[in-house]
Amino acid sequence: MSTGPTGEIYRVDWLPGTDVLHGTCHCGAEHTTQDPVEMWEWMLGHPEGHRPRGNGS
């Protein structure tokens, strides 16, 4: 069930020649894993565990 567009974009890239997935959340945080379930749980768990790029702390 969808409540309409949220404007949030999640991106998952597969790194060819590997089993590695690289995800980018709509907030700019990035995560790498071999487990697709872990990837989606991380993305949908926003903001827990998310540190956007450029955050020096």
PDB file of N, CA, C and O in Angstrom:
ATOM      1  N   MET A   1       0.848  -1.177   0.000  1.00  0.00           N
ATOM      2  CA  MET A   1       0.000   0.000   0.000  1.00  0.00           C
ATOM      3  C   MET A   1       0.886   1.230   0.000  1.00  0.00           C
ATOM      4  O   MET A   1       1.838   1.313   0.776  1.00  0.00           O
ATOM      5  N   SER A   2       0.586   2.170  -0.850  1.00  0.00           N
ATOM      6  CA  SER A   2       1.385   3.384  -0.971  1.00  0.00           C
ATOM      7  C   SER A   2       0.550   4.592  -0.573  1.00  0.00           C
ATOM      8  O   SER A   2      -0.644   4.660  -0.863  1.00  0.00           O
ATOM      9  N   THR A   3       1.187   5.536   0.090  1.00  0.00           N
ATOM     10  CA  THR A   3       0.493   6.764   0.462  1.00  0.00           C
ATOM     11  C   THR A   3       0.876   7.908  -0.456  1.00  0.00           C
ATOM     12  O   THR A   3       0.547   9.064  -0.188  1.00  0.00           O
ATOM     13  N   GLY A   4       1.573   7.590  -1.544  1.00  0.00           N
ATOM     14  CA  GLY A   4       1.970   8.618  -2.497  1.00  0.00           C
ATOM     15  C   GLY A   4       3.462   8.878  -2.435  1.00  0.00           C
ATOM     16  O   GLY A   4       4.163   8.356  -1.569  1.00  0.00           O
ATOM     17  N   PRO A   5       3.938   9.694  -3.369  1.00  0.00           N
ATOM     18  CA  PRO A   5       5.372   9.958  -3.434  1.00  0.00           C
ATOM     19  C   PRO A   5       5.887  10.726  -2.215  1.00  0.00           C
ATOM     20  O   PRO A   5       5.218  11.617  -1.692  1.00  0.00           O
ATOM     21  N   THR A   6       7.090  10.357  -1.778  1.00  0.00           N
ATOM     22  CA  THR A   6       7.693  11.029  -0.621  1.00  0.00           C
ATOM     23  C   THR A   6       8.870  11.896  -1.039  1.00  0.00           C
ATOM     24  O   THR A   6       9.320  12.740  -0.265  1.00  0.00           O
ATOM     25  N   GLY A   7       9.374  11.701  -2.248  1.00  0.00           N
ATOM     26  CA  GLY A   7      10.533  12.442  -2.702  1.00  0.00           C
ATOM     27  C   GLY A   7      11.841  11.846  -2.223  1.00  0.00           C
ATOM     28  O   GLY A   7      12.909  12.379  -2.523  1.00  0.00           O
ATOM     29  N   GLU A   8      11.773  10.739  -1.475  1.00  0.00           N
ATOM     30  CA  GLU A   8      12.973  10.087  -0.971  1.00  0.00           C
ATOM     31  C   GLU A   8      13.499   9.113  -2.016  1.00  0.00           C
ATOM     32  O   GLU A   8      12.744   8.311  -2.566  1.00  0.00           O
ATOM     33  N   ILE A   9      14.799   9.189  -2.285  1.00  0.00           N
ATOM     34  CA  ILE A   9      15.402   8.305  -3.269  1.00  0.00           C
ATOM     35  C   ILE A   9      16.439   7.431  -2.582  1.00  0.00           C
ATOM     36  O   ILE A   9      17.360   7.928  -1.933  1.00  0.00           O
ATOM     37  N   TYR A  10      16.277   6.131  -2.733  1.00  0.00           N
ATOM     38  CA  TYR A  10      17.225   5.153  -2.224  1.00  0.00           C
ATOM     39  C   TYR A  10      17.889   4.506  -3.439  1.00  0.00           C
ATOM     40  O   TYR A  10      17.218   4.166  -4.413  1.00  0.00           O
ATOM     41  N   ARG A  11      19.211   4.341  -3.373  1.00  0.00           N
ATOM     42  CA  ARG A  11      19.913   3.767  -4.506  1.00  0.00           C
ATOM     43  C   ARG A  11      20.773   2.604  -4.028  1.00  0.00           C
ATOM     44  O   ARG A  11      21.504   2.720  -3.045  1.00  0.00           O
ATOM     45  N   VAL A  12      20.676   1.477  -4.739  1.00  0.00           N
ATOM     46  CA  VAL A  12      21.515   0.319  -4.450  1.00  0.00           C
ATOM     47  C   VAL A  12      22.224  -0.059  -5.734  1.00  0.00           C
ATOM     48  O   VAL A  12      21.588  -0.313  -6.757  1.00  0.00           O
ATOM     49  N   ASP A  13      23.557  -0.096  -5.675  1.00  0.00           N
ATOM     50  CA  ASP A  13      24.367  -0.503  -6.814  1.00  0.00           C
ATOM     51  C   ASP A  13      25.040  -1.824  -6.486  1.00  0.00           C
ATOM     52  O   ASP A  13      25.492  -2.039  -5.361  1.00  0.00           O
ATOM     53  N   TRP A  14      25.103  -2.688  -7.452  1.00  0.00           N
ATOM     54  CA  TRP A  14      25.835  -3.942  -7.340  1.00  0.00           C
ATOM     55  C   TRP A  14      27.215  -3.705  -7.923  1.00  0.00           C
ATOM     56  O   TRP A  14      27.336  -3.166  -9.023  1.00  0.00           O
ATOM     57  N   LEU A  15      28.247  -4.094  -7.210  1.00  0.00           N
ATOM     58  CA  LEU A  15      29.612  -3.923  -7.688  1.00  0.00           C
ATOM     59  C   LEU A  15      29.967  -5.150  -8.529  1.00  0.00           C
ATOM     60  O   LEU A  15      30.195  -6.226  -7.977  1.00  0.00           O
ATOM     61  N   PRO A  16      30.017  -5.007  -9.855  1.00  0.00           N
ATOM     62  CA  PRO A  16      30.247  -6.141 -10.760  1.00  0.00           C
ATOM     63  C   PRO A  16      31.486  -6.952 -10.384  1.00  0.00           C
ATOM     64  O   PRO A  16      32.515  -6.411  -9.979  1.00  0.00           O
ATOM     65  N   GLY A  17      31.347  -8.269 -10.535  1.00  0.00           N
ATOM     66  CA  GLY A  17      32.439  -9.179 -10.224  1.00  0.00           C
ATOM     67  C   GLY A  17      32.535  -9.521  -8.750  1.00  0.00           C
ATOM     68  O   GLY A  17      33.440 -10.245  -8.336  1.00  0.00           O
ATOM     69  N   THR A  18      31.596  -9.000  -7.943  1.00  0.00           N
ATOM     70  CA  THR A  18      31.585  -9.258  -6.495  1.00  0.00           C
ATOM     71  C   THR A  18      30.163  -9.584  -6.065  1.00  0.00           C
ATOM     72  O   THR A  18      29.233  -9.547  -6.871  1.00  0.00           O
ATOM     73  N   ASP A  19      30.007  -9.900  -4.797  1.00  0.00           N
ATOM     74  CA  ASP A  19      28.677 -10.059  -4.197  1.00  0.00           C
ATOM     75  C   ASP A  19      28.325  -8.840  -3.363  1.00  0.00           C
ATOM     76  O   ASP A  19      27.443  -8.905  -2.506  1.00  0.00           O
ATOM     77  N   VAL A  20      29.011  -7.724  -3.608  1.00  0.00           N
ATOM     78  CA  VAL A  20      28.876  -6.530  -2.768  1.00  0.00           C
ATOM     79  C   VAL A  20      27.811  -5.579  -3.314  1.00  0.00           C
ATOM     80  O   VAL A  20      27.763  -5.286  -4.509  1.00  0.00           O
ATOM     81  N   LEU A  21      26.964  -5.110  -2.404  1.00  0.00           N
ATOM     82  CA  LEU A  21      25.967  -4.092  -2.703  1.00  0.00           C
ATOM     83  C   LEU A  21      26.396  -2.803  -2.016  1.00  0.00           C
ATOM     84  O   LEU A  21      26.835  -2.816  -0.866  1.00  0.00           O
ATOM     85  N   HIS A  22      26.264  -1.696  -2.732  1.00  0.00           N
ATOM     86  CA  HIS A  22      26.597  -0.382  -2.170  1.00  0.00           C
ATOM     87  C   HIS A  22      25.334   0.463  -2.216  1.00  0.00           C
ATOM     88  O   HIS A  22      24.806   0.738  -3.293  1.00  0.00           O
ATOM     89  N   GLY A  23      24.851   0.872  -1.056  1.00  0.00           N
ATOM     90  CA  GLY A  23      23.613   1.639  -0.981  1.00  0.00           C
ATOM     91  C   GLY A  23      23.847   3.074  -0.582  1.00  0.00           C
ATOM     92  O   GLY A  23      24.751   3.386   0.193  1.00  0.00           O
ATOM     93  N   THR A  24      23.012   3.948  -1.127  1.00  0.00           N
ATOM     94  CA  THR A  24      23.017   5.358  -0.766  1.00  0.00           C
ATOM     95  C   THR A  24      21.603   5.745  -0.364  1.00  0.00           C
ATOM     96  O   THR A  24      20.659   5.575  -1.136  1.00  0.00           O
ATOM     97  N   CYS A  25      21.463   6.262   0.836  1.00  0.00           N
ATOM     98  CA  CYS A  25      20.167   6.694   1.362  1.00  0.00           C
ATOM     99  C   CYS A  25      19.835   8.086   0.842  1.00  0.00           C
ATOM    100  O   CYS A  25      20.711   8.803   0.357  1.00  0.00           O
ATOM    101  N   HIS A  26      18.577   8.458   0.945  1.00  0.00           N
ATOM    102  CA  HIS A  26      18.153   9.795   0.530  1.00  0.00           C
ATOM    103  C   HIS A  26      18.848  10.896   1.317  1.00  0.00           C
ATOM    104  O   HIS A  26      18.900  12.039   0.864  1.00  0.00           O
ATOM    105  N   CYS A  27      19.391  10.563   2.506  1.00  0.00           N
ATOM    106  CA  CYS A  27      20.086  11.563   3.319  1.00  0.00           C
ATOM    107  C   CYS A  27      21.555  11.700   2.937  1.00  0.00           C
ATOM    108  O   CYS A  27      22.250  12.578   3.448  1.00  0.00           O
ATOM    109  N   GLY A  28      22.028  10.840   2.041  1.00  0.00           N
ATOM    110  CA  GLY A  28      23.411  10.897   1.599  1.00  0.00           C
ATOM    111  C   GLY A  28      24.318   9.887   2.284  1.00  0.00           C
ATOM    112  O   GLY A  28      25.468   9.720   1.877  1.00  0.00           O
ATOM    113  N   ALA A  29      23.822   9.207   3.324  1.00  0.00           N
ATOM    114  CA  ALA A  29      24.622   8.185   3.998  1.00  0.00           C
ATOM    115  C   ALA A  29      24.827   6.997   3.057  1.00  0.00           C
ATOM    116  O   ALA A  29      23.989   6.714   2.200  1.00  0.00           O
ATOM    117  N   GLU A  30      25.968   6.303   3.233  1.00  0.00           N
ATOM    118  CA  GLU A  30      26.289   5.156   2.387  1.00  0.00           C
ATOM    119  C   GLU A  30      26.567   3.933   3.248  1.00  0.00           C
ATOM    120  O   GLU A  30      27.010   4.046   4.391  1.00  0.00           O
ATOM    121  N   HIS A  31      26.297   2.758   2.675  1.00  0.00           N
ATOM    122  CA  HIS A  31      26.467   1.493   3.390  1.00  0.00           C
ATOM    123  C   HIS A  31      26.834   0.423   2.379  1.00  0.00           C
ATOM    124  O   HIS A  31      26.310   0.417   1.265  1.00  0.00           O
ATOM    125  N   THR A  32      27.725  -0.481   2.752  1.00  0.00           N
ATOM    126  CA  THR A  32      28.125  -1.569   1.868  1.00  0.00           C
ATOM    127  C   THR A  32      27.942  -2.892   2.596  1.00  0.00           C
ATOM    128  O   THR A  32      28.313  -3.026   3.762  1.00  0.00           O
ATOM    129  N   THR A  33      27.362  -3.880   1.893  1.00  0.00           N
ATOM    130  CA  THR A  33      27.117  -5.196   2.473  1.00  0.00           C
ATOM    131  C   THR A  33      26.948  -6.217   1.357  1.00  0.00           C
ATOM    132  O   THR A  33      26.749  -5.858   0.197  1.00  0.00           O
ATOM    133  N   GLN A  34      27.031  -7.500   1.721  1.00  0.00           N
ATOM    134  CA  GLN A  34      26.762  -8.563   0.759  1.00  0.00           C
ATOM    135  C   GLN A  34      25.336  -9.090   0.912  1.00  0.00           C
ATOM    136  O   GLN A  34      24.877  -9.874   0.082  1.00  0.00           O
ATOM    137  N   ASP A  35      24.648  -8.677   1.941  1.00  0.00           N
ATOM    138  CA  ASP A  35      23.314  -9.191   2.255  1.00  0.00           C
ATOM    139  C   ASP A  35      22.234  -8.187   1.846  1.00  0.00           C
ATOM    140  O   ASP A  35      22.149  -7.104   2.425  1.00  0.00           O
ATOM    141  N   PRO A  36      21.405  -8.537   0.851  1.00  0.00           N
ATOM    142  CA  PRO A  36      20.376  -7.594   0.410  1.00  0.00           C
ATOM    143  C   PRO A  36      19.347  -7.263   1.488  1.00  0.00           C
ATOM    144  O   PRO A  36      18.833  -6.145   1.529  1.00  0.00           O
ATOM    145  N   VAL A  37      19.041  -8.225   2.362  1.00  0.00           N
ATOM    146  CA  VAL A  37      18.086  -7.955   3.443  1.00  0.00           C
ATOM    147  C   VAL A  37      18.674  -6.924   4.404  1.00  0.00           C
ATOM    148  O   VAL A  37      17.984  -5.996   4.825  1.00  0.00           O
ATOM    149  N   GLU A  38      19.959  -7.093   4.750  1.00  0.00           N
ATOM    150  CA  GLU A  38      20.622  -6.123   5.620  1.00  0.00           C
ATOM    151  C   GLU A  38      20.605  -4.729   4.994  1.00  0.00           C
ATOM    152  O   GLU A  38      20.401  -3.731   5.686  1.00  0.00           O
ATOM    153  N   MET A  39      20.822  -4.670   3.681  1.00  0.00           N
ATOM    154  CA  MET A  39      20.829  -3.379   2.983  1.00  0.00           C
ATOM    155  C   MET A  39      19.481  -2.675   3.132  1.00  0.00           C
ATOM    156  O   MET A  39      19.434  -1.503   3.503  1.00  0.00           O
ATOM    157  N   TRP A  40      18.389  -3.379   2.846  1.00  0.00           N
ATOM    158  CA  TRP A  40      17.075  -2.750   2.924  1.00  0.00           C
ATOM    159  C   TRP A  40      16.694  -2.402   4.352  1.00  0.00           C
ATOM    160  O   TRP A  40      16.052  -1.379   4.589  1.00  0.00           O
ATOM    161  N   GLU A  41      17.084  -3.245   5.312  1.00  0.00           N
ATOM    162  CA  GLU A  41      16.805  -2.905   6.709  1.00  0.00           C
ATOM    163  C   GLU A  41      17.543  -1.632   7.112  1.00  0.00           C
ATOM    164  O   GLU A  41      17.001  -0.793   7.831  1.00  0.00           O
ATOM    165  N   TRP A  42      18.797  -1.493   6.640  1.00  0.00           N
ATOM    166  CA  TRP A  42      19.563  -0.285   6.929  1.00  0.00           C
ATOM    167  C   TRP A  42      18.884   0.942   6.317  1.00  0.00           C
ATOM    168  O   TRP A  42      18.718   1.965   6.981  1.00  0.00           O
ATOM    169  N   MET A  43      18.499   0.829   5.063  1.00  0.00           N
ATOM    170  CA  MET A  43      17.877   1.973   4.381  1.00  0.00           C
ATOM    171  C   MET A  43      16.562   2.366   5.033  1.00  0.00           C
ATOM    172  O   MET A  43      16.316   3.544   5.293  1.00  0.00           O
ATOM    173  N   LEU A  44      15.721   1.378   5.295  1.00  0.00           N
ATOM    174  CA  LEU A  44      14.403   1.675   5.851  1.00  0.00           C
ATOM    175  C   LEU A  44      14.471   2.041   7.332  1.00  0.00           C
ATOM    176  O   LEU A  44      13.480   2.509   7.891  1.00  0.00           O
ATOM    177  N   GLY A  45      15.630   1.833   7.983  1.00  0.00           N
ATOM    178  CA  GLY A  45      15.818   2.185   9.384  1.00  0.00           C
ATOM    179  C   GLY A  45      16.235   3.631   9.583  1.00  0.00           C
ATOM    180  O   GLY A  45      16.506   4.045  10.710  1.00  0.00           O
ATOM    181  N   HIS A  46      16.292   4.413   8.495  1.00  0.00           N
ATOM    182  CA  HIS A  46      16.700   5.819   8.567  1.00  0.00           C
ATOM    183  C   HIS A  46      15.980   6.521   9.713  1.00  0.00           C
ATOM    184  O   HIS A  46      14.768   6.342   9.831  1.00  0.00           O
ATOM    185  N   PRO A  47      16.631   7.300  10.561  1.00  0.00           N
ATOM    186  CA  PRO A  47      18.010   7.780  10.507  1.00  0.00           C
ATOM    187  C   PRO A  47      18.987   6.940  11.320  1.00  0.00           C
ATOM    188  O   PRO A  47      20.171   7.274  11.373  1.00  0.00           O
ATOM    189  N   GLU A  48      18.530   5.853  11.961  1.00  0.00           N
ATOM    190  CA  GLU A  48      19.414   5.052  12.798  1.00  0.00           C
ATOM    191  C   GLU A  48      20.551   4.437  11.970  1.00  0.00           C
ATOM    192  O   GLU A  48      20.301   3.724  10.998  1.00  0.00           O
ATOM    193  N   GLY A  49      21.785   4.717  12.359  1.00  0.00           N
ATOM    194  CA  GLY A  49      22.951   4.175  11.667  1.00  0.00           C
ATOM    195  C   GLY A  49      23.366   4.952  10.431  1.00  0.00           C
ATOM    196  O   GLY A  49      24.231   4.502   9.679  1.00  0.00           O
ATOM    197  N   HIS A  50      22.766   6.105  10.210  1.00  0.00           N
ATOM    198  CA  HIS A  50      23.061   6.897   9.012  1.00  0.00           C
ATOM    199  C   HIS A  50      23.933   8.091   9.362  1.00  0.00           C
ATOM    200  O   HIS A  50      23.617   8.871  10.260  1.00  0.00           O
ATOM    201  N   ARG A  51      25.031   8.218   8.636  1.00  0.00           N
ATOM    202  CA  ARG A  51      25.936   9.364   8.787  1.00  0.00           C
ATOM    203  C   ARG A  51      26.219   9.883   7.377  1.00  0.00           C
ATOM    204  O   ARG A  51      27.014   9.288   6.649  1.00  0.00           O
ATOM    205  N   PRO A  52      25.587  10.969   6.992  1.00  0.00           N
ATOM    206  CA  PRO A  52      25.777  11.491   5.628  1.00  0.00           C
ATOM    207  C   PRO A  52      27.240  11.818   5.342  1.00  0.00           C
ATOM    208  O   PRO A  52      28.002  12.186   6.236  1.00  0.00           O
ATOM    209  N   ARG A  53      27.605  11.672   4.076  1.00  0.00           N
ATOM    210  CA  ARG A  53      28.963  12.036   3.641  1.00  0.00           C
ATOM    211  C   ARG A  53      29.225  13.489   3.980  1.00  0.00           C
ATOM    212  O   ARG A  53      28.310  14.312   3.984  1.00  0.00           O
ATOM    213  N   GLY A  54      30.477  13.799   4.264  1.00  0.00           N
ATOM    214  CA  GLY A  54      30.855  15.176   4.578  1.00  0.00           C
ATOM    215  C   GLY A  54      30.691  15.517   6.043  1.00  0.00           C
ATOM    216  O   GLY A  54      31.057  16.613   6.469  1.00  0.00           O
ATOM    217  N   ASN A  55      30.149  14.598   6.818  1.00  0.00           N
ATOM    218  CA  ASN A  55      29.992  14.824   8.264  1.00  0.00           C
ATOM    219  C   ASN A  55      31.291  14.420   8.939  1.00  0.00           C
ATOM    220  O   ASN A  55      31.549  13.234   9.141  1.00  0.00           O
ATOM    221  N   GLY A  56      32.113  15.412   9.291  1.00  0.00           N
ATOM    222  CA  GLY A  56      33.430  15.168   9.824  1.00  0.00           C
ATOM    223  C   GLY A  56      33.476  14.622  11.237  1.00  0.00           C
ATOM    224  O   GLY A  56      34.547  14.241  11.710  1.00  0.00           O
ATOM    225  N   SER A  57      32.324  14.571  11.938  1.00  0.00           N
ATOM    226  CA  SER A  57      32.343  14.098  13.319  1.00  0.00           C
ATOM    227  C   SER A  57      32.011  12.638  13.438  1.00  0.00           C
ATOM    228  O   SER A  57      31.988  12.098  14.543  1.00  0.00           O
TER     229      SER A  57
END
